[in-house]
């Protein structure tokens, strides 16, 4: 018997743009893929399956069964009932059961889990009541395998469980960097044959219209360097600020991104220092304000120890803004050695000297190299590769069924 899935829809878990507070720079990822697919390939069969997935989710929402933004009480009741009917299974065990079960009387949905840190969301359980489920997962980061000290053990354990479920049981895995595929194969029980290199795009930054009103919030007219990052430990805020104070630096720095988790430490570092007058923290800004701040900066600094892709590097490169960064896998994969001023990890003194060089000397040759390197990273190409990932998932899912029957 040659049984085959009847694929009727693709559900992308992050179906709308996320705000920066929920998923940092990758808030651009879901909406940019969808825009490209629907604008560039409106008649493609994959685009049609995604639209079908949207309709299914919209129908569930209209019935008050689920909501992406806020899971309501009816969802909890339904999910709890579903879990109860499955005995006392752990959530992860239930997901495994769903992914390893095939009912020939049901149609099949491809479910794209866009954040592999976590297990599939509640809508996954609701869909599984009516459809066979085939999983596609996106690998965005494996920082805890390289810098475990940046995480509590509970978070590491939670991520490892999510990786095990998502990657072992995905029909295809989309990796946003090539180096991540190597890390995954070295640290996780998953074969290379499932992976598809699907780098992100950067051309969205060219579509934003610069909003210069944000300039009114900057208390000086002097040139500035731009530091775009939420206060995750690996981004390097504290080391950078300590070095600014240590050198009594005159550099003006505009920080964008929420830093609430390090506010107390920032205040201690800046206390009684003249550097306090030279830095401003703007929290989250709009895309248009981001465009203005970035393209008018003398340089962009992101002293991050680890990036899964490094979207700010790509955005700065497209706007031909000099980039100062630690030498990490992401920036090397995108830009190479000579399209940015790269410093040895942890050497914030070198970061500051590189910034001084960036703002006082002509860096046009370097920025043109960076532009040439990054121009190939378009959302259209990301969309094409994502669609290929869905096709691979459906192909491998059918091959697995053929083995069973």
MIGU-966143 format. One line per 5 residues: number of its first residue (from 1); their letters; for each residue z, x, y of C-alpha. Coordinates in nm, 4 decimals. Layout:
N
NUM = a = Z:X:Y; ...
END
This chain:
405
1 = xxxxx = 0.0000:0.0000:0.0000; -0.1042:0.1485:0.3356; 0.1411:-0.0138:0.5759; 0.0968:0.0450:0.9499; 0.3019:-0.0405:1.2567
6 = xxxxx = 0.1717:-0.3192:1.4800; 0.2401:-0.1577:1.8187; 0.2633:-0.4201:2.0895; 0.4486:-0.2447:2.3726; 0.5876:0.0756:2.5196
11 = xxxxx = 0.9211:0.0502:2.7003; 1.0012:0.3341:2.9384; 1.3770:0.3403:2.9718; 1.3727:0.4430:3.3399; 1.1220:0.1836:3.4530
16 = xxxxx = 1.1896:0.2223:3.8234; 1.2596:0.5103:4.0551; 1.6204:0.6200:4.0373; 1.8077:0.7175:4.3494; 1.9127:1.0780:4.3944
21 = xxxxx = 2.2783:1.0017:4.3281; 2.2078:0.8942:3.9705; 1.9653:1.1546:3.8461; 1.9134:1.4176:4.1122; 1.5646:1.5526:4.1649
26 = xxxxx = 1.4305:1.3749:3.8595; 1.4483:1.0429:4.0403; 1.0817:1.1177:4.1098; 0.9897:1.1510:3.7422; 0.9664:0.7921:3.6084
31 = xxxxx = 0.8014:0.6290:3.9068; 0.5463:0.9102:3.9482; 0.4355:0.8853:3.5848; 0.4002:0.5083:3.6077; 0.2133:0.5176:3.9378
36 = xxxxx = -0.0314:0.7716:3.7980; -0.0875:0.5835:3.4734; -0.1444:0.2482:3.6402; -0.3570:0.3832:3.9264; -0.5624:0.6386:3.7355
41 = xxxxx = -0.5913:0.4704:3.3951; -0.5484:0.0938:3.4525; -0.7661:-0.0075:3.1554; -0.6305:0.2508:2.9130; -0.4675:0.1080:2.6009
46 = xxxxx = -0.1471:0.3023:2.6718; -0.1246:0.1532:3.0225; -0.1672:-0.1897:2.8711; 0.1134:-0.1264:2.6215; 0.3445:-0.0165:2.9055
51 = xxxxx = 0.2658:-0.3359:3.0956; 0.3445:-0.5327:2.7809; 0.6772:-0.3514:2.7605; 0.7528:-0.4447:3.1198; 0.6790:-0.8091:3.0456
56 = xxxxx = 0.9114:-0.8071:2.7453; 1.1956:-0.6560:2.9491; 1.1297:-0.8976:3.2366; 1.1514:-1.1865:2.9927; 1.4867:-1.0619:2.8672
61 = xxxxx = 1.6112:-1.0274:3.2227; 1.4991:-1.3773:3.3147; 1.6970:-1.5037:3.0187; 1.9976:-1.3119:3.1542; 2.0060:-1.1055:2.8383
66 = xxxxx = 1.9868:-0.7699:3.0094; 1.9523:-0.5932:3.3404; 1.8576:-0.2271:3.3774; 2.0690:-0.1676:3.6852; 2.3833:-0.3501:3.5789
71 = xxxxx = 2.4564:-0.4622:3.2266; 2.6080:-0.8078:3.2619; 2.8614:-0.9819:3.0462; 2.6033:-1.1628:2.8362; 2.4576:-0.8275:2.7309
76 = xxxxx = 2.7974:-0.7022:2.6267; 2.8582:-1.0155:2.4209; 2.5215:-0.9915:2.2478; 2.5552:-0.6187:2.1833; 2.9092:-0.6558:2.0529
81 = xxxxx = 2.7963:-0.9341:1.8232; 2.5120:-0.7178:1.7003; 2.7474:-0.4263:1.6414; 2.9967:-0.6547:1.4694; 2.7318:-0.7881:1.2366
86 = xxxxx = 2.6609:-0.4305:1.1380; 3.0178:-0.3655:1.0356; 3.2281:-0.0999:1.2076; 2.9461:0.1423:1.2580; 2.9662:0.3953:1.5342
91 = xxxxx = 2.7067:0.3355:1.8058; 2.5165:0.6478:1.6995; 2.5106:0.5364:1.3369; 2.3688:0.2011:1.4401; 2.0916:0.3720:1.6365
96 = xxxxx = 2.0119:0.5823:1.3301; 1.9968:0.2713:1.1136; 1.7609:0.1005:1.3577; 1.5277:0.3982:1.3830; 1.5151:0.4455:1.0063
101 = xxxxx = 1.4520:0.0798:0.9244; 1.1088:-0.0820:0.9082; 1.0459:-0.4538:0.8708; 0.6797:-0.5303:0.7929; 0.7251:-0.8804:0.9361
106 = xxxxx = 0.8072:-0.7429:1.2816; 0.5865:-0.5877:1.5495; 0.6827:-0.2410:1.6800; 0.7845:-0.1089:2.0206; 0.7693:0.2533:2.1341
111 = xxxxx = 1.0900:0.3203:2.3261; 1.0785:0.6183:2.5641; 1.4243:0.7658:2.6143; 1.3695:0.9620:2.9372; 1.7092:1.1292:2.9489
116 = xxxxx = 1.7918:1.3023:2.6233; 2.1502:1.3803:2.7367; 2.2453:1.0265:2.6412; 2.1941:0.7772:2.3625; 1.9517:0.4897:2.4243
121 = xxxxx = 2.0849:0.2212:2.6542; 2.1933:-0.1334:2.5689; 1.8434:-0.2797:2.5985; 1.7502:-0.0709:2.2930; 1.9879:-0.2801:2.0781
126 = xxxxx = 1.8510:-0.6052:2.2149; 1.4917:-0.5066:2.1478; 1.5834:-0.3951:1.7971; 1.6839:-0.7511:1.7095; 1.3198:-0.8547:1.7372
131 = xxxxx = 1.1084:-0.5424:1.6858; 1.0791:-0.2225:1.4875; 1.1671:0.0701:1.7138; 0.9850:0.4052:1.7425; 1.1574:0.6597:1.9665
136 = xxxxx = 1.0042:0.9069:2.2118; 1.2446:1.1366:2.3963; 1.2110:1.3651:2.6972; 1.3829:1.7045:2.6937; 1.4827:1.7880:3.0518
141 = xxxxx = 1.7595:2.0444:3.0138; 1.9569:2.2479:2.7607; 2.1872:2.4197:3.0044; 2.4987:2.3865:2.7915; 2.3422:2.6073:2.5215
146 = xxxxx = 2.3031:2.8907:2.7756; 2.6000:2.8329:3.0077; 2.8606:2.6400:2.8054; 3.1327:2.7363:3.0547; 2.9708:2.4993:3.3043
151 = xxxxx = 3.0789:2.2003:3.0928; 3.3869:2.0412:2.9453; 3.3835:2.0497:2.5650; 3.3756:1.6702:2.5547; 3.0467:1.6702:2.7468
156 = xxxxx = 2.8986:1.9384:2.5222; 2.9936:1.7384:2.2123; 2.8487:1.4205:2.3612; 2.5222:1.5916:2.4487; 2.4911:1.7533:2.1087
161 = xxxxx = 2.5327:1.4157:1.9401; 2.2702:1.2607:2.1684; 2.0290:1.5475:2.0989; 2.0800:1.5094:1.7250; 2.0021:1.1384:1.7360
166 = xxxxx = 1.7221:1.1561:1.9899; 1.5359:1.4627:1.8679; 1.5755:1.4335:1.4927; 1.4609:1.0715:1.5031; 1.1989:1.0831:1.7765
171 = xxxxx = 0.8393:1.0586:1.6673; 0.7527:1.2901:1.9555; 0.9515:1.4912:2.2103; 0.8180:1.5588:2.5601; 0.9499:1.8866:2.7049
176 = xxxxx = 0.9215:1.9427:3.0790; 0.9145:2.3240:3.0404; 0.7653:2.5492:2.7791; 1.0782:2.7656:2.7642; 1.2798:2.4522:2.6771
181 = xxxxx = 1.0768:2.4092:2.3594; 1.1805:2.7572:2.2503; 1.5442:2.6876:2.3348; 1.5373:2.3590:2.1444; 1.3840:2.5161:1.8348
186 = xxxxx = 1.6480:2.7921:1.8451; 1.9497:2.5688:1.9035; 1.8632:2.2280:1.7594; 1.7479:2.1036:1.4185; 1.4026:1.9931:1.5321
191 = xxxxx = 1.0583:2.1191:1.4399; 0.8062:2.2470:1.6934; 0.5411:2.0059:1.5649; 0.7133:1.7147:1.7420; 0.7038:1.8778:2.0848
196 = xxxxx = 0.4491:1.8287:2.3574; 0.4739:2.0419:2.6720; 0.4783:1.7881:2.9557; 0.5641:1.9634:3.2845; 0.6473:1.7539:3.5870
201 = xxxxx = 0.4256:1.7135:3.8914; 0.4869:1.8155:4.2500; 0.2108:1.6529:4.4518; 0.4332:1.3589:4.5504; 0.5690:1.5753:4.8331
206 = xxxxx = 0.2240:1.5779:4.9954; 0.2226:1.1975:5.0097; 0.5487:1.1665:5.2000; 0.5169:1.1154:5.5767; 0.7597:1.3480:5.7526
211 = xxxxx = 1.0377:1.1648:5.9365; 1.1473:1.3895:6.2208; 1.4348:1.1601:6.3167; 1.6499:1.3597:6.0756; 1.6271:1.6500:6.3227
216 = xxxxx = 1.8682:1.4628:6.5482; 2.1425:1.5176:6.2920; 2.1094:1.8967:6.3067; 2.3349:2.0333:6.5852; 2.1194:2.3343:6.6772
221 = xxxxx = 1.7593:2.4074:6.7669; 1.7503:2.7429:6.5866; 1.5415:2.8062:6.2733; 1.7218:2.7173:5.9525; 1.7052:2.7696:5.5781
226 = xxxxx = 1.7108:2.4708:5.3474; 1.9400:2.4294:5.0443; 1.8492:2.1138:4.8430; 2.0915:2.0464:4.5584; 2.3724:1.8238:4.4438
231 = xxxxx = 2.6972:2.0130:4.3847; 2.6608:2.0773:4.0147; 2.8293:2.4008:3.9209; 2.5115:2.5872:3.8280; 2.3457:2.5282:4.1664
236 = xxxxx = 2.5457:2.8055:4.3315; 2.6860:2.6364:4.6425; 3.0259:2.8063:4.6382; 2.9009:3.1575:4.5684; 2.6447:3.1217:4.8450
241 = xxxxx = 2.8989:2.9939:5.0980; 3.1471:3.2689:5.0099; 2.8788:3.5292:5.0749; 2.7876:3.3697:5.4086; 3.1529:3.3947:5.5145
246 = xxxxx = 3.1981:3.7431:5.3692; 2.9047:3.8752:5.5728; 2.9909:3.6654:5.8784; 2.6286:3.5560:5.8605; 2.4396:3.4055:6.1525
251 = xxxxx = 2.1983:3.2217:5.9251; 2.1719:2.8501:5.9939; 2.1732:2.6468:5.6695; 2.0951:2.2785:5.6106; 2.2363:2.1439:5.2825
256 = xxxxx = 2.0994:1.8234:5.1318; 2.2619:1.6503:4.8351; 2.6047:1.5089:4.7605; 2.8781:1.7758:4.7454; 3.1800:1.5484:4.7026
261 = xxxxx = 3.2864:1.7255:4.3825; 3.3373:2.0549:4.5713; 3.4474:1.9293:4.9136; 3.7973:2.0735:4.8866; 3.6685:2.4172:4.7842
266 = xxxxx = 3.4052:2.4136:5.0585; 3.6730:2.3404:5.3189; 3.8840:2.6322:5.1954; 3.5892:2.8705:5.2128; 3.4836:2.7642:5.5634
271 = xxxxx = 3.8338:2.7367:5.7121; 3.8677:2.9489:6.0277; 3.5187:3.0937:5.9846; 3.2450:3.0860:6.2466; 3.0054:3.0109:5.9608
276 = xxxxx = 3.1295:2.6514:5.9778; 2.9241:2.6112:6.2973; 2.6117:2.7348:6.1212; 2.6038:2.4980:5.8251; 2.5540:2.1240:5.7982
281 = xxxxx = 2.5795:1.8987:5.4950; 2.3497:1.5953:5.5186; 2.4253:1.4372:5.1791; 2.1295:1.2282:5.0554; 1.8261:1.1813:5.2777
286 = xxxxx = 1.5096:0.9780:5.2380; 1.1934:1.1237:5.0890; 1.0328:1.1301:5.4340; 1.3327:1.3087:5.5837; 1.3246:1.5518:5.2930
291 = xxxxx = 0.9606:1.6304:5.3723; 1.0448:1.7080:5.7346; 1.3438:1.9274:5.6519; 1.1559:2.1225:5.3869; 0.8279:2.1852:5.5682
296 = xxxxx = 1.0086:2.2923:5.8870; 1.2486:2.5312:5.7142; 1.2090:2.9059:5.7517; 1.2848:2.9346:5.3803; 1.4203:2.7338:5.0900
301 = xxxxx = 1.7133:2.8766:4.8955; 1.8179:2.7505:4.5537; 2.0458:3.0066:4.3839; 2.0613:2.8100:4.0598; 2.1548:2.9787:3.7344
306 = xxxxx = 1.9558:2.7272:3.5309; 1.6865:2.4640:3.5883; 1.5024:2.2578:3.3313; 1.1985:2.2526:3.5588; 1.3059:2.3216:3.9165
311 = xxxxx = 1.1373:2.0503:4.1213; 1.2532:2.1921:4.4594; 1.0713:2.5192:4.3807; 0.7516:2.3235:4.3218; 0.7919:2.1111:4.6347
316 = xxxxx = 0.8552:2.4150:4.8553; 0.5597:2.5999:4.7032; 0.3213:2.3129:4.7816; 0.4374:2.3128:5.1438; 0.4051:2.6955:5.1543
321 = xxxxx = 0.7724:2.7496:5.2387; 0.9155:3.0873:5.1240; 1.1400:3.0505:4.8187; 1.4558:3.2528:4.7555; 1.6146:3.2052:4.4140
326 = xxxxx = 1.7844:3.3663:4.1185; 1.5475:3.4842:3.8485; 1.5691:3.1999:3.5962; 1.3335:3.0728:3.3265; 1.2105:2.7759:3.5293
331 = xxxxx = 1.1034:2.9643:3.8398; 0.9451:3.2394:3.6299; 0.7445:2.9872:3.4261; 0.6175:2.8106:3.7372; 0.5751:3.0918:3.9885
336 = xxxxx = 0.5990:3.4244:3.8103; 0.7602:3.7322:3.9639; 0.5677:3.7691:4.2891; 0.5383:3.4164:4.4339; 0.9063:3.3975:4.5354
341 = xxxxx = 1.1824:3.6348:4.6414; 1.3777:3.6530:4.3164; 1.7280:3.7953:4.2857; 1.9430:3.9007:3.9932; 2.1678:3.6245:3.8668
346 = xxxxx = 2.5038:3.6157:4.0431; 2.4025:3.8590:4.3177; 2.4589:3.6441:4.6273; 2.4494:3.9517:4.8502; 2.0892:3.9971:4.7397
351 = xxxxx = 2.0247:3.6269:4.8036; 2.1339:3.6669:5.1655; 1.9327:3.9847:5.2212; 1.6270:3.8127:5.0744; 1.6786:3.5188:5.3090
356 = xxxxx = 1.6985:3.7540:5.6052; 1.3703:3.9053:5.4900; 1.2127:3.5625:5.4437; 1.2977:3.4432:5.7950; 1.2198:3.7675:5.9821
361 = xxxxx = 0.8998:3.8914:5.8160; 0.5611:3.7422:5.7340; 0.5677:3.5870:5.3864; 0.2282:3.4136:5.4022; 0.0809:3.6190:5.1172
366 = xxxxx = 0.3705:3.5213:4.8907; 0.3608:3.1534:4.9881; -0.0154:3.1352:4.9269; 0.0399:3.2767:4.5773; 0.3107:3.0165:4.5177
371 = xxxxx = 0.0786:2.7385:4.6378; -0.1972:2.8549:4.4036; 0.0448:2.8715:4.1116; 0.1961:2.5288:4.1653; -0.1172:2.3315:4.2548
376 = xxxxx = -0.1857:2.2662:3.8866; 0.1406:2.0722:3.8517; 0.0207:1.7207:3.9308; 0.1625:1.3859:3.8274; -0.1817:1.2889:3.7012
381 = xxxxx = -0.1597:1.5709:3.4475; 0.1985:1.4701:3.3617; 0.0783:1.1138:3.3023; -0.2052:1.2325:3.0771; 0.0311:1.4412:2.8665
386 = xxxxx = 0.2860:1.1604:2.8517; 0.0181:0.9246:2.7232; -0.0746:1.1859:2.4634; 0.2931:1.1960:2.3648; 0.2907:0.8217:2.3028
391 = xxxxx = -0.0272:0.8500:2.0973; 0.1301:1.1322:1.8927; 0.4413:0.9217:1.8342; 0.2391:0.6266:1.7066; 0.0288:0.8533:1.4839
396 = xxxxx = 0.3318:1.0265:1.3282; 0.5188:0.6973:1.2890; 0.2283:0.5568:1.0880; 0.2045:0.8729:0.8791; 0.5731:0.8401:0.7930
401 = xxxxx = 0.5179:0.4810:0.6880; 0.2258:0.5846:0.4692; 0.4619:0.8222:0.2875; 0.7088:0.5375:0.2247; 0.4534:0.2914:0.0959
END
